[in-house]
Structures are given as structure tokens and as C-alpha cells.
Amino acid sequence: MSGTLRDIDGSVLPAGTRLTQGKVRDIAELGDKLVISTTDRISAFDRVLTVIPCKGEVLNTVSLFWFDKTADIVPNHVVERLSARTVSAVKCRVMPVEVVVRGYLTGSAWRDYQAGRRVSGIAFRQGMRMNSRFDAPLLTPSTKEEKGSHDRPISRSEILSSGIVPAKTWNRIEETALALFQRGTEIAARNGLILVDTKYEFGERDGKLYLIDEVHTPDSSRYWYADAYEDLFSRGETQRELDKEYLRRWLLSKGFKGDGQPPEIPDDIRIEVAWRYITAWEKITGSAFAPSALGQAEESELVAKALAQA
């Protein structure tokens, strides 16, 4: 599809540039300069499968929306927006722990609860129901494992006893993550949404804590529609949520669970996934979406120019 971005063209970048590729983001480094492009790649079952129109723009600009709304709580890594998909950023030492904040007993936490397991060292009271709201949001960290391995829950006491994050820094991270979640909860509520749970990543530079990666996006967060919560909860039914699982369900219907050759994904499925991302953008921000992303050649030249500037 024209206008989508699968990856940044490394051949046009300045000599000495280090270009690394995650599932979604391409990161270009040259000296102390860092440029991050959120591509339109989409993955499922740990496999990058195709590109979705507007996906990178949605994720990047939703993060920019939230970075702006939370800048008084913690500085973030964004130096400048270069395009709808690309930002220049501060280079940080990335914290080796991923921070998940949960407001409700759902998802993997609910599965662990049913199995009688603690979640990141936290034991929940007996008699809770699926999708119950916690009295106060819970912070459930996990390790960041090497590519190909699954992250694992880790408790606060394990983090402090192992020394992987110093106690003073971890206390600051906990305080900041809960403040971010509270801000996200308040703004989501104004737009008729419940911020159910979310993932944060932090970095450090010159002794200062930064919020990095993405924040409160459809990929990193679970949102429910507030007006449906009480009725569905009382009846024990699945909550109505901003749907990011459409492609995953379609793949399952075709018998694909991550192994073997994935099915060819037709344009109508990709367009439907794009529409769901755009709908999420509009609900989260409370604004109308107007696409403005660049194609590969323009985006790659933009990254090259940003790296080459003195």
C-alpha cells in the first residue's frame, strides 16, 4: 500500500549510523543523536506480519499527546517531533524493568489469580471477580528479557534485593508510574474511557529519570468504554474495549497461531485494522484524525537529515 512505512532505508543514512529494528520502531543512532521512527509494521504471535496504513502515525501521535499531558509529572525522551511518525530523542540508559500499572483484575492478572498465583509478588484478597476494580492501582513490574524469550513478573523485593535498579531510583519510578496512571485515568474518563492497565518504560540520563518509548497507546494499554462497565460487570460479561485484537482473531480463524507460514492478509483486513487504530486515536484524544505521514523515501531522508545536522 502506498504511504505505508515498513522500515527506514538505512542506505541513505550518514556513515557510522547504527540502525536497529524492533517489532514496530526503527531506531537510528549517530554519536549522541537518536532518531526514532514508528513504522506501520504489525506483529501477532511474536511474528511481524504486514503493514497497516496509519498505524505508526497513530501510535506516535498518541504518545506525543500523552507526553504533552504528563510533562509536568516526568520529563520524556522526545526532543522534537520531526514528522507524524518520527521524533528526535534524548539517549538514555534504559531501565531493565518494564512497569505495568493495573487498575482492574483482568488479563494475565486474572488468569494468575484463578490459578492461585501471586502477581509480581502481590497476593490478592479472596472472592474477587473478573474485571473487579482494585481499591488502588497496583504496580506489577516484569523483567525485560532478550529477544525470543518471554518477560517474567518480578516483585518489588526482588528488584531491590538483586540491585538491578537502585532503591532510590525504583522508589521514584513507582511514584512516577502511579502519578502517570492517575493522570491517564482522569483524561481517559473525560473521553468516556476507562484506562484499565498500561505499560511504562523509563530511562535515566545524568541522574534524571525520563519516560521513554510510548505511553498510553492502544498497543501499550487496555481501554474499556466507561458507559458499559457497570452493566457488563454485574452480568459477568466481557467488557467493551477499544479493539486491537481484530487481526489476531482473524489469524486464529485461519488456523494460524504463530507457527509455520502465515496466511496472506488481504487489503480489506488491513484497512479494517487501520480503521480500528484510527477509532482508538479519536476516542483517546477526543479529536478527529487527519493523516499526514510520509512515505519511505521522504521519511528516510528526514531521518538522515536529522542525524547529519550539527
Summary of the structure (lengths in Angstrom):
residues: 310
radius of gyration: 19.8
end to end distance: 34.9
largest distance: 60.8
contacts: 925
relative contact order: 0.19
helix: 35%
strand: 26%
